[in-house]
Amino acid sequence: MSNNTGNQDATTESTAGSEWRMFLFIIILLGPILAVAIVGGYGFFIWMMQLFFWGPPGHG
């Protein structure tokens, strides 16, 4: 029988490194971009609803 623990360790290390890179990508880039897009999209939606349907606050 052959022992493949060296190969498994290398695969585990590359997977762990890949997971860390993906985690940092999500935390540093994707999270803030999504937060700005969601808040901006919500604000744009409210603005358009006020423009076309509701009117400005306190207009009534």
Secondary structure, 3 states (H helix, E strand, C coil): CCCCHHHHHHHHHHHHHHHHHHHHHHHHHHHHHHHHHHHHHHHHHHHHHHHHHHCCCCCC
